[in-house]
Amino acid sequence: MSQETSGHMSDDASAAIDGLTVAIIPARGGSKGVPRKNLRTVGGVPLVVRAIRAAQHAERIDVVVVSTDDEEIAAVSAAAGARVIRRPPELSGDTASSESALLHAVDEIEAGFGGEAGSAGERVGIIAFLQATSPFIPSAALAGAVAEVRADRADSVFSAYETYGFLWRRGGGDTGDGDQATAINHEAAHRPRRQDREPHHLETGAFYVFRAAAFRRHRHRFFGRTRIAEVPEWTAIEIDDEPQLRIADALAAVHGQAEDAPGRVSVQAVVTDFDGVHTDDTAIIDADGGERVRVSREDGMGVALLRRAGIPMLILSTEQNPVVRARAEKLRVPVLHGIDDKEQALRTWAAGAGIGLDDIAYLGNDVNDLPAMRIVGWPVAVANAHPRVLAEARVVLTRTGGNGAVRELIERVLPA
């Protein structure tokens, strides 16, 4: 934590903090810059789910809540373990403020989630406001911000990173040229070395933590003793356009999922495509039009190990081909083939098996797998998958289809 911005005791500090520490994630369905932004994936995980997980992994947060007007966001958030508050239309438009959504959410929580059956209202003591458009929220820094407020060392804490950059403003010069650059935090004629410059902190927008009662009075997120929770600069990206989404995907590949053990895939079921996953995506056609495909014996052993571990598996294929069923029977794995709508077929199968979509790994290779990959917790791609599949995968395997990719995934599932 950096030094607070106000050196005196505030009126807000006089009241003891009691009640829940609640993480609130506003997530509207509408977005102009990036359509359906809160459901877009970074590292194969929807942005809203990344925010939920960051809050779940932060110590001293009692409840994680998503405020939304969108049915799909509500379903995805609930599957990830968040409580959902339905935001009314008047608080869901482009001009609605985040503060209005937070105040509404606190009212609903203290009313027992709107009188929801089995829910008793409880006072909210601290609010942790998380923005889903920040895909790399550090859970440890968030927990530290909560600790600062709870220990009465701050009334409001926000995430920022240290920068020694020279800042400029376009315009404002004496020449009347609107494009003229004007120095802001330095003298243009004097360029001190980095070690001789005063650092500044740039707000990231990832999270804000503050006293709930004082927030009700002030109706904005900065009040009283305001402090900075310093975070790494690489975590500061916010998703406002498609290029930023691609940059975030690249960062996710480098830094990985902090909550995941390296290499492990923690799921309760495995679903795979067939062509290009169990096979190398080629076929031999005989004179009668029959097809033969090449499969991996390694995959067969992996499937046997998965079966012995009691983990359900399903082959889900678009192709209506006898070779698909023959391989499935050999593996003793159920198969749905000739499927045009893989997403709906997967939803139906998961519901029948009583398995949450967030607890399923789907292994695919081509664009017809994308709808199914987007609804599961672990979208996985073979090494030679289509670029669009690689971009949306949470895990990219080292092996190609038909060359042990299924076995590789299973070996990552079994230790978890």
RODO-2510 file (C-alpha; in nm, 4 decimals, decimal comma):
residues 416
     n   res          X          Y          Z
     1     m     0,0000     0,0000     0,0000
     2     s     0,1212     0,3463    -0,0811
     3     q     0,0836     0,6523     0,1345
     4     e    -0,2720     0,7799     0,1795
     5     t    -0,3754     1,0955    -0,0035
     6     s    -0,5097     1,2624     0,3106
     7     g    -0,3022     1,2818     0,6252
     8     h    -0,5837     1,3467     0,8724
     9     m    -0,8514     1,1348     1,0344
    10     s    -1,1803     1,1521     0,8429
    11     d    -1,5320     1,1643     0,9773
    12     d    -1,5910     0,8301     0,8054
    13     a    -1,3271     0,6614     1,0215
    14     s    -1,5237     0,7203     1,3425
    15     a    -1,7760     0,4444     1,2705
    16     a    -1,6745     0,0846     1,3355
    17     i    -1,7096    -0,1536     1,0433
    18     d    -1,9439    -0,4445     1,0842
    19     g    -2,1264    -0,6587     0,8342
    20     l    -2,0293    -0,8435     0,5187
    21     t    -1,7424    -0,7671     0,2849
    22     v    -1,9076    -0,7954    -0,0546
    23     a    -1,7427    -0,7996    -0,3971
    24     i    -1,9790    -0,6425    -0,6514
    25     i    -1,9171    -0,6824    -1,0253
    26     p    -2,1449    -0,4721    -1,2481
    27     a    -2,1808    -0,6468    -1,5862
    28     r    -2,4320    -0,5083    -1,8348
    29     g    -2,5305    -0,7043    -2,1428
    30     g    -2,4924    -0,4057    -2,3749
    31     s    -2,1595    -0,2778    -2,5032
    32     k    -2,0876    -0,0641    -2,8078
    33     g    -1,7094    -0,0882    -2,8427
    34     v    -1,6921    -0,4678    -2,7997
    35     p    -2,0308    -0,6406    -2,8423
    36     r    -2,1186    -0,8732    -2,5529
    37     k    -1,7928    -0,7627    -2,3916
    38     n    -1,8435    -0,9117    -2,0468
    39     l    -1,8848    -1,2578    -2,2003
    40     r    -1,5854    -1,2336    -2,4322
    41     t    -1,3002    -1,4596    -2,3335
    42     v    -0,9409    -1,3918    -2,2343
    43     g    -0,7321    -1,7054    -2,2048
    44     g    -1,0487    -1,9025    -2,2748
    45     v    -1,2325    -1,7611    -1,9712
    46     p    -1,5179    -1,5054    -1,9966
    47     l    -1,4237    -1,1656    -1,8562
    48     v    -1,7019    -1,1737    -1,5972
    49     v    -1,5825    -1,5155    -1,4768
    50     r    -1,2248    -1,3905    -1,4464
    51     a    -1,3482    -1,1118    -1,2171
    52     i    -1,5540    -1,3575    -1,0128
    53     r    -1,2539    -1,5845    -0,9652
    54     a    -1,0304    -1,2956    -0,8638
    55     a    -1,2791    -1,2060    -0,5896
    56     q    -1,3252    -1,5680    -0,4818
    57     h    -0,9506    -1,6054    -0,4344
    58     a    -0,9157    -1,2862    -0,2288
    59     e    -0,9146    -1,3388     0,1478
    60     r    -1,1809    -1,1759     0,3668
    61     i    -1,4398    -1,1384     0,0888
    62     d    -1,7602    -1,2991     0,2132
    63     v    -1,9896    -1,2809    -0,0895
    64     v    -1,9300    -1,2319    -0,4635
    65     v    -2,2177    -1,0649    -0,6480
    66     v    -2,2736    -0,9891    -1,0163
    67     s    -2,5215    -0,7127    -1,1002
    68     t    -2,6602    -0,7625    -1,4503
    69     d    -2,9568    -0,7077    -1,6805
    70     d    -2,8585    -0,9981    -1,9061
    71     e    -2,9834    -1,3579    -1,8817
    72     e    -2,6707    -1,5157    -2,0301
    73     i    -2,4361    -1,3196    -1,8033
    74     a    -2,6557    -1,4186    -1,5083
    75     a    -2,6348    -1,7888    -1,6015
    76     v    -2,2577    -1,7822    -1,6579
    77     s    -2,2012    -1,5912    -1,3321
    78     a    -2,4171    -1,8271    -1,1279
    79     a    -2,2340    -2,1270    -1,2769
    80     a    -1,9057    -1,9680    -1,1645
    81     g    -2,0349    -1,9429    -0,8066
    82     a    -2,1482    -1,5799    -0,7869
    83     r    -2,4785    -1,4525    -0,6479
    84     v    -2,6741    -1,2674    -0,9160
    85     i    -2,8686    -0,9440    -0,8724
    86     r    -3,1033    -0,8461    -1,1543
    87     r    -3,0443    -0,4839    -1,2439
    88     p    -3,3528    -0,2857    -1,3512
    89     p    -3,3625    -0,1287    -1,7017
    90     e    -3,3295     0,2276    -1,5704
    91     l    -2,9892     0,1344    -1,4233
    92     s    -2,8705    -0,0619    -1,7270
    93     g    -2,8400     0,1954    -2,0049
    94     d    -2,5258     0,3515    -2,1496
    95     t    -2,5603     0,6562    -1,9236
    96     a    -2,6158     0,4642    -1,5994
    97     s    -2,3282     0,5072    -1,3535
    98     s    -2,1425     0,2283    -1,1784
    99     e    -2,2292     0,3975    -0,8482
   100     s    -2,6022     0,3568    -0,9169
   101     a    -2,5532    -0,0152    -0,9801
   102     l    -2,3524    -0,0521    -0,6585
   103     l    -2,6137     0,1272    -0,4467
   104     h    -2,8888    -0,0885    -0,5955
   105     a    -2,6872    -0,4040    -0,5297
   106     v    -2,6258    -0,3109    -0,1645
   107     d    -2,9979    -0,2454    -0,1157
   108     e    -3,0789    -0,5881    -0,2634
   109     i    -2,8200    -0,7676    -0,0503
   110     e    -2,9400    -0,6030     0,2704
   111     a    -3,2980    -0,6895     0,1750
   112     g    -3,1989    -1,0556     0,1467
   113     f    -3,1457    -1,0506    -0,2299
   114     g    -3,4868    -0,9029    -0,2931
   115     g    -3,6648    -1,1416    -0,0600
   116     e    -3,5223    -1,4465    -0,2359
   117     a    -3,6304    -1,7703    -0,0705
   118     g    -3,3793    -1,8865     0,1886
   119     s    -3,1924    -1,5543     0,1932
   120     a    -3,1794    -1,3374     0,5029
   121     g    -3,0706    -0,9774     0,4752
   122     e    -2,7395    -0,8824     0,6323
   123     r    -2,5640    -0,5496     0,6670
   124     v    -2,2903    -0,4691     0,4147
   125     g    -1,9809    -0,3277     0,5839
   126     i    -1,7267    -0,3086     0,3010
   127     i    -1,7741    -0,2954    -0,0757
   128     a    -1,5116    -0,4286    -0,3154
   129     f    -1,6083    -0,2915    -0,6570
   130     l    -1,4513    -0,4977    -0,9384
   131     q    -1,4678    -0,4198    -1,3107
   132     a    -1,4931    -0,7220    -1,5388
   133     t    -1,3265    -0,5268    -1,8187
   134     s    -0,9982    -0,5624    -1,6251
   135     p    -0,9037    -0,9259    -1,6942
   136     f    -0,5996    -0,9461    -1,4647
   137     i    -0,7222    -0,8438    -1,1194
   138     p    -0,4575    -0,9519    -0,8640
   139     s    -0,6373    -1,1324    -0,5818
   140     a    -0,3576    -1,0655    -0,3312
   141     a    -0,3673    -0,6898    -0,3946
   142     l    -0,7458    -0,6938    -0,3672
   143     a    -0,7246    -0,8780    -0,0351
   144     g    -0,4680    -0,6243     0,0836
   145     a    -0,7036    -0,3381    -0,0006
   146     v    -0,9809    -0,5047     0,1994
   147     a    -0,7422    -0,5462     0,4926
   148     e    -0,6526    -0,1744     0,4829
   149     v    -1,0166    -0,0688     0,5122
   150     r    -1,1058    -0,3341     0,7675
   151     a    -0,8093    -0,2380     0,9871
   152     d    -0,9242     0,1284     0,9754
   153     r    -0,6136     0,2467     0,7951
   154     a    -0,8167     0,3772     0,4993
   155     d    -1,1721     0,4643     0,4014
   156     s    -1,1207     0,4054     0,0298
   157     v    -0,8524     0,2113    -0,1610
   158     f    -0,8022     0,1792    -0,5378
   159     s    -0,5659    -0,0121    -0,7669
   160     a    -0,2894     0,1758    -0,9465
   161     y     0,0599     0,1145    -1,0775
   162     e     0,3727     0,3202    -1,0368
   163     t     0,4934     0,5094    -1,3427
   164     y     0,7871     0,7373    -1,4118
   165     g     0,6509     0,8369    -1,7511
   166     f     0,6621     1,1881    -1,8921
   167     l     0,3015     1,3005    -1,9404
   168     w     0,1900     1,5457    -2,2104
   169     r    -0,1325     1,7200    -2,3019
   170     r    -0,2291     1,7965    -2,6605
   171     g    -0,3224     2,1660    -2,6896
   172     g    -0,2937     2,4395    -2,4302
   173     g     0,0066     2,6175    -2,5780
   174     d     0,0408     2,9926    -2,6313
   175     t     0,0533     2,9675    -3,0103
   176     g    -0,3149     2,8875    -3,0542
   177     d    -0,2237     2,5569    -3,2190
   178     g    -0,4741     2,3036    -3,0840
   179     d    -0,2350     2,0153    -3,1546
   180     q     0,0642     2,1657    -2,9757
   181     a     0,2010     1,9384    -2,6993
   182     t     0,2318     2,0751    -2,3469
   183     a     0,4252     1,9028    -2,0674
   184     i     0,2190     1,8112    -1,7612
   185     n     0,4323     1,6487    -1,4918
   186     h     0,7742     1,7783    -1,5951
   187     e     0,9575     2,0670    -1,7563
   188     a     1,0077     2,0056    -2,1262
   189     a     1,3530     2,1639    -2,1174
   190     h     1,4702     1,9433    -1,8312
   191     r     1,4865     1,5653    -1,8735
   192     p     1,6015     1,4122    -1,5426
   193     r     1,7092     1,0498    -1,5204
   194     r     1,4499     0,7980    -1,4053
   195     q     1,6123     0,7674    -1,0624
   196     d     1,5892     1,1429    -1,0229
   197     r     1,2214     1,1678    -1,1176
   198     e     0,9243     1,1567    -0,8827
   199     p     0,7016     0,8549    -0,9515
   200     h     0,3280     0,8932    -1,0100
   201     h     0,0536     0,6329    -0,9895
   202     l    -0,1890     0,5606    -1,2705
   203     e    -0,5328     0,4306    -1,1723
   204     t    -0,6048     0,0929    -1,3377
   205     g    -0,9825     0,0750    -1,2886
   206     a    -0,9556    -0,2893    -1,1813
   207     f    -1,0885    -0,2576    -0,8251
   208     y    -1,1967    -0,0118    -0,5565
   209     v    -1,2593    -0,1009    -0,1913
   210     f    -1,4439     0,1295     0,0487
   211     r    -1,6704     0,1566     0,3504
   212     a    -2,0305     0,0874     0,2540
   213     a    -2,1946     0,3334     0,4947
   214     a    -1,9699     0,6211     0,3851
   215     f    -2,0275     0,5315     0,0206
   216     r    -2,4007     0,5699     0,0765
   217     r    -2,3418     0,9212     0,2089
   218     h    -2,0884     1,0392    -0,0476
   219     r    -2,2306     0,8415    -0,3444
   220     h    -1,8899     0,8116    -0,5083
   221     r    -1,5902     0,5851    -0,4563
   222     f    -1,3245     0,8313    -0,3316
   223     f    -1,3686     0,9829     0,0130
   224     g    -1,1925     1,0221     0,3470
   225     r    -0,8503     0,8642     0,3740
   226     t    -0,7871     0,7365     0,0237
   227     r    -0,4970     0,4997    -0,0378
   228     i    -0,3416     0,3203    -0,3327
   229     a    -0,3151    -0,0555    -0,3746
   230     e    -0,0101    -0,0902    -0,5960
   231     v    -0,0376    -0,3569    -0,8678
   232     p     0,2003    -0,4721    -1,1446
   233     e     0,1828    -0,2615    -1,4593
   234     w     0,1061    -0,5617    -1,6813
   235     t    -0,2245    -0,6152    -1,4967
   236     a    -0,3490    -0,2662    -1,5862
   237     i    -0,5014    -0,3370    -1,9280
   238     e    -0,8727    -0,2553    -1,9667
   239     i    -1,0815    -0,4032    -2,2476
   240     d    -1,2467    -0,1259    -2,4478
   241     d    -1,1809    -0,2460    -2,8037
   242     e    -1,0876    -0,5549    -3,0046
   243     p    -0,7100    -0,4833    -3,0171
   244     q    -0,7002    -0,4677    -2,6365
   245     l    -0,8823    -0,8008    -2,6232
   246     r    -0,6136    -0,9568    -2,8442
   247     i    -0,3379    -0,8060    -2,6289
   248     a    -0,5018    -0,9457    -2,3160
   249     d    -0,5170    -1,2907    -2,4769
   250     a    -0,1444    -1,2718    -2,5457
   251     l    -0,0762    -1,1677    -2,1852
   252     a    -0,2915    -1,4538    -2,0559
   253     a    -0,0813    -1,6992    -2,2544
   254     v     0,2362    -1,5586    -2,0961
   255     h     0,1193    -1,5210    -1,7362
   256     g    -0,1310    -1,8070    -1,7258
   257     q    -0,4172    -1,8548    -1,4841
   258     a    -0,2880    -1,7744    -1,1360
   259     e    -0,5520    -1,9936    -0,9726
   260     d    -0,4699    -2,3025    -1,1776
   261     a    -0,1974    -2,5467    -1,0838
   262     p     0,0531    -2,5505    -1,3718
   263     g    -0,0627    -2,7790    -1,6489
   264     r    -0,3586    -2,9241    -1,4608
   265     v    -0,7170    -2,9208    -1,5840
   266     s    -0,9583    -2,9491    -1,2932
   267     v    -1,2896    -3,0818    -1,4305
   268     q    -1,5563    -3,3422    -1,3674
   269     a    -1,6070    -3,4465    -1,7317
   270     v    -1,4283    -3,4463    -2,0677
   271     v    -1,6024    -3,3866    -2,4006
   272     t    -1,4193    -3,4080    -2,7326
   273     d    -1,4762    -3,3541    -3,1003
   274     f    -1,3758    -3,6493    -3,3211
   275     d    -1,2248    -3,5475    -3,6562
   276     g    -0,9037    -3,3539    -3,5998
   277     v    -0,8963    -3,4519    -3,2328
   278     h    -0,9040    -3,8329    -3,2207
   279     t    -0,7772    -3,8309    -3,5813
   280     d    -0,5251    -3,6266    -3,7780
   281     d    -0,8176    -3,4817    -3,9773
   282     t    -0,7427    -3,6881    -4,2866
   283     a    -0,9302    -3,9885    -4,4268
   284     i    -0,8618    -4,2694    -4,6733
   285     i    -1,1514    -4,3311    -4,9142
   286     d    -1,1787    -4,6767    -5,0678
   287     a    -1,3373    -4,7619    -5,4046
   288     d    -1,6786    -4,8126    -5,2429
   289     g    -1,6724    -4,4715    -5,0717
   290     g    -1,5949    -4,6106    -4,7284
   291     e    -1,3704    -4,4069    -4,4992
   292     r    -1,0751    -4,5131    -4,2910
   293     v    -0,9076    -4,2898    -4,0345
   294     r    -0,5888    -4,3027    -3,8327
   295     v    -0,6171    -4,2919    -3,4519
   296     s    -0,3707    -4,3064    -3,1645
   297     r    -0,3307    -4,6103    -2,9372
   298     e    -0,2061    -4,3656    -2,6729
   299     d    -0,5457    -4,1996    -2,6758
   300     g    -0,7108    -4,5376    -2,6228
   301     m    -0,5039    -4,6043    -2,3111
   302     g    -0,5750    -4,2531    -2,1830
   303     v    -0,9495    -4,3003    -2,2243
   304     a    -0,9276    -4,6315    -2,0353
   305     l    -0,7504    -4,4561    -1,7479
   306     l    -1,0149    -4,1824    -1,7438
   307     r    -1,2916    -4,4412    -1,7387
   308     r    -1,1291    -4,6268    -1,4480
   309     a    -1,1097    -4,2981    -1,2574
   310     g    -1,4875    -4,2632    -1,2948
   311     i    -1,4701    -3,9396    -1,4952
   312     p    -1,7435    -3,9204    -1,7626
   313     m    -1,6419    -3,8666    -2,1258
   314     l    -1,8430    -3,7902    -2,4390
   315     i    -1,7538    -3,7721    -2,8085
   316     l    -1,9532    -3,5004    -2,9814
   317     s    -1,9189    -3,4975    -3,3599
   318     t    -2,0780    -3,3188    -3,6521
   319     e    -1,9997    -3,6124    -3,8813
   320     q    -2,2601    -3,8873    -3,9322
   321     n    -2,0106    -4,1594    -4,0086
   322     p    -1,9892    -4,5273    -3,9041
   323     v    -1,6207    -4,4838    -3,8226
   324     v    -1,7074    -4,2392    -3,5422
   325     r    -1,9401    -4,4845    -3,3723
   326     a    -1,6989    -4,7725    -3,4250
   327     r    -1,4181    -4,5834    -3,2498
   328     a    -1,6484    -4,4764    -2,9678
   329     e    -1,7582    -4,8364    -2,9135
   330     k    -1,3943    -4,9476    -2,9115
   331     l    -1,3196    -4,6842    -2,6456
   332     r    -1,6425    -4,7673    -2,4558
   333     v    -1,7357    -4,3973    -2,4626
   334     p    -2,0835    -4,2570    -2,5401
   335     v    -2,1072    -4,0652    -2,8673
   336     l    -2,3423    -3,8089    -3,0171
   337     h    -2,2729    -3,7738    -3,3882
   338     g    -2,4433    -3,6064    -3,6784
   339     i    -2,4865    -3,3070    -3,4460
   340     d    -2,5317    -2,9657    -3,6072
   341     d    -2,5849    -2,7685    -3,2867
   342     k    -2,3008    -2,8780    -3,0591
   343     e    -2,3736    -2,6131    -2,7984
   344     q    -2,7303    -2,7280    -2,7388
   345     a    -2,6321    -3,0951    -2,7480
   346     l    -2,3648    -3,0299    -2,4859
   347     r    -2,6025    -2,8325    -2,2645
   348     t    -2,8584    -3,1158    -2,2791
   349     w    -2,6002    -3,3848    -2,2046
   350     a    -2,4493    -3,1905    -1,9135
   351     a    -2,7908    -3,1245    -1,7589
   352     g    -2,8826    -3,4926    -1,7884
   353     a    -2,5532    -3,5956    -1,6277
   354     g    -2,5895    -3,3367    -1,3509
   355     i    -2,2546    -3,1758    -1,4379
   356     g    -2,2049    -2,7989    -1,4413
   357     l    -2,0743    -2,6516    -1,7654
   358     d    -1,7958    -2,4813    -1,5689
   359     d    -1,6713    -2,8293    -1,4698
   360     i    -1,6349    -2,9594    -1,8265
   361     a    -1,3311    -2,9621    -2,0559
   362     y    -1,4152    -2,9486    -2,4256
   363     l    -1,1376    -3,0451    -2,6680
   364     g    -1,1785    -2,9089    -3,0202
   365     n    -0,9873    -2,8189    -3,3323
   366     d    -1,2062    -2,6203    -3,5735
   367     v    -1,4545    -2,3351    -3,5864
   368     n    -1,7609    -2,5608    -3,5510
   369     d    -1,6345    -2,6374    -3,1988
   370     l    -1,6394    -2,2728    -3,0887
   371     p    -2,0038    -2,2578    -2,9669
   372     a    -1,9441    -2,5556    -2,7381
   373     m    -1,6047    -2,4284    -2,6235
   374     r    -1,7502    -2,0928    -2,5246
   375     i    -1,9935    -2,2379    -2,2693
   376     v    -1,7565    -2,4636    -2,0735
   377     g    -1,5113    -2,3803    -1,7987
   378     w    -1,2167    -2,5372    -1,9803
   379     p    -1,2079    -2,4844    -2,3589
   380     v    -0,9053    -2,6807    -2,4840
   381     a    -0,7445    -2,6860    -2,8299
   382     v    -0,5161    -2,9353    -3,0019
   383     a    -0,1799    -2,7895    -3,1042
   384     n    -0,2729    -2,7613    -3,4732
   385     a    -0,6208    -2,6147    -3,4203
   386     h    -0,7688    -2,3352    -3,6309
   387     p    -0,6354    -1,9903    -3,5244
   388     r    -0,9775    -1,8831    -3,3959
   389     v    -0,9933    -2,1939    -3,1774
   390     l    -0,6420    -2,1332    -3,0465
   391     a    -0,7392    -1,7752    -2,9597
   392     e    -1,0367    -1,8838    -2,7455
   393     a    -0,8760    -2,1830    -2,5744
   394     r    -0,7925    -2,1724    -2,2070
   395     v    -0,5364    -2,4470    -2,2689
   396     v    -0,3513    -2,5259    -2,5921
   397     l    -0,2044    -2,8759    -2,5921
   398     t     0,1418    -2,9595    -2,7197
   399     r     0,0188    -3,2534    -2,9297
   400     t    -0,1804    -3,2485    -3,2514
   401     g    -0,5023    -3,4305    -3,3326
   402     g    -0,4570    -3,8043    -3,3845
   403     n    -0,1135    -3,7917    -3,2241
   404     g    -0,1901    -3,8257    -2,8550
   405     a    -0,3776    -3,4992    -2,7930
   406     v    -0,6626    -3,6775    -2,6133
   407     r    -0,4124    -3,8638    -2,3948
   408     e    -0,2352    -3,5348    -2,3112
   409     l    -0,5598    -3,3749    -2,1962
   410     i    -0,6530    -3,6770    -1,9872
   411     e    -0,3110    -3,6780    -1,8190
   412     r    -0,3736    -3,3176    -1,7200
   413     v    -0,7202    -3,4030    -1,5873
   414     l    -0,6318    -3,7074    -1,3749
   415     p    -0,3868    -3,5420    -1,1270
   416     a    -0,6390    -3,2637    -1,0630
***
